């Protein structure tokens, strides 16, 4: 599944990422910038929006992001 991950324009610790899939059936803003270094590293300098391949874990609670993908048309 592809997710759009947006970080706030003013990204300081404690500010949430907005993460959702194309139809927005999965959406969260509970992950803060700086809370997950693996996601933080996906953003190039000056980037505020990326797309990434990932999935929801078997427990249905955890979002797992695998890798960054090219931009999408949504």
C-alpha positions, 0 to 999 in steps of 0.5 A: 500500500502507498502512503502519503507522509506530510510533515509540518512546514515548521518541523520541530520536535513534537509536531505530528506527521500526517500519514494517509493512504489514497482513499484516506481509509487509513489516516493518522497524525499520532507520529511526531517528527523526530519520534521515528528516525527511519521515517525522518531519514526518508525526507530530503532537505526541504521536502515536506511531502513524500510517498512511501510503500508500507503496510499495517501490521498484523496486530492492526495497530502499527504502521510499517513504512518500508521505503520511499517511492516516486510521487503519485498523482493524488 
